Amino acid sequence: MKYLEILLLVALAMSASSCGTVKFARQLAEHQSLLTNIAQNKAASSEEKFDVLAGSLVEMMNQALKFTSPTKGKKYVQAYFKENNKAIFGILDEVITEQSKLSSIERIGNGVKLTQKPYAKDFIKLFPKFAKKYQQIKFVNDFGKKLKKTVFGSLNNIQFDFGK
């Protein structure tokens, strides 16, 4: 009888582990589908694409920070970025290109508008924790630099001409 109980516990543990793996695989597939579709959508504006990207990133960071095992969390983050690399950087490049076409005042306005987005507060709260926990992943560092350039880079070069 004791062996049956041990076997049952082992089977239950394996089942729970498998359930978690399936859950995270499904989440990764949902992120990939969402980001690929929006990146390829010619009708969507760069702002809409960035909104979808930021929402996906906030959701992924929440999911990644729930991992208690650093190894599993690292694998999840690496899989997310590997599967979505093209879509993520495609969207960021599109946003940078669009921002570069705007006047200084329009770029400032976009920056202010960005802070009012529903995901902004969560992103600002999560990204430092996420970056600290997963800083050893090269893609996280590359993404952080690209995101900084996307959001703040265009504001660094703003010059005001008040007329003389």
N, C-alpha and C positions, 0 to 999 in steps of 0.2 A: 504494500500500500504506500509506503514511504517513497519508493521509486516512482510510482505513478504521480505523486504530488510534485516531485522534483521535475519530472518530465513535463508536467502540465505548466509549471512555472517557466521552464526554459522555452516551451512553445509559446507561451504568452509574451515573454520578453522578445522573442524573435518576431512575433506578429506585430508588436508595438513598434519595434525598430523598422520593420518593413513599411508599416503605415506612415511613419514619419518620412521615410524616403520617398514614398509615392506622393505624399502631400507636397513636399518641396519640389519634386520633379514637375508636378502639375503647376505649381506656382511659377517655376521658371518658364514653363511652356506658355503660360498666360502672359508673362512679361514679354517674351520673345514675340508672340503674336501681336500684342498691342503695339510694341515699338516698331516692328517691321511694317505693320500696316500704316501707322501714322507717318513714318519716315518716307514711305513710297506714295503717300497721298498727295497728289499735285494740287488738289483743291484746298488743302489745309494751309493756313498761314504759318509762318515760322513761329509766331507767338503761340498758336494752338499746339504746334508740335512740341515746343519747349514745355508748355503746360503738361502735356501727356508724359513727356520724359521726366519732368520733375516729380509728378505724381507717382510714376513707376519707381523712381529712385527712392522716394520717401517710403513707399511700401516695402521695397527690397531691403532698405536699411533697417526698418522695423523687424522684418523677418530675420535678417542676418544677426541682429543683436540679441535675438531670442535664443540662439544656439549657446548651450553651455559648454560644448566641446569646441575648442578653438580650431581643431582640425576640420570638423564638419562645417563650421561657419566659414572657414577659409575656402573650402571646396565649393560651398554654395556661392560665395561672392565671386570666386574665379569663374564659375560656370555662368553666372549672370552676365559678367562682363565679356566673357568669351562668346557667348551666344548673341549678345546685343552690341558688340563693338562697332560694327558697321553702322547700325541705326543710330546709336548714341552719338558717335562723332560726326555722322552725316547731319544730324539735327543741329548739333552745336556749331558746325561749320556754316550751316545755313543761317543760323541766328547771327553769327559774327558778320557774315556778309551783309545781311539786312541792316544790322546796326551801323555798319560802316557807311551806309548810304544816307543815314539820318543826320540832321543838324544836331548841334550840341544840346539845344533845348529839348529836342525830341528824344535824344538819348537819356537825358536826365529824367524826362517824363516817363519813359519806359522803365527806368530804374525804380522810380517811385511807385509806379503801377505794379512792378514785380513784387515789391514788399507787401502789397495788399492782397496777393494771391492766397487762396486757401492753404496751399502747401508750404508757403514761405516760413511760417512759424515753426512747423514741424521739421522742415529741412534745416533751418538754422539751429534748432535744438539737437537734432540727430547727427548731423554731419561731423561735428568735432568728436563725438563718441565713436562713431563709425570709423573715421579716419585713424583715430588713435588705436582702435582695436585691430584694424586691418591694414595698418601702414606698411607692413612688410610686402603687401601685394603691389607690384609695380603699377598695375593698371589703376589702382585707387589713387596713387600719387599723380599719375598722368591725367586722370580724369579731373582731379581737384585743380590742377593747374589750368586745364582747358576750360573748366567751368568758371574759374576766377577770371580768365581772359574774356569769356563770353559775357559774363555779367558786369564785371568791373573794368575790364581792359579798355573798352571804348570810352569809359568815363575818365580814364587817366589822361587822355590826350585832348580833353576839352579845353578849348581856348575861347574866351569871350571877346567879342569885338564890339565895344560900346560906341564905336564911332569916335572920330577925333575932332 
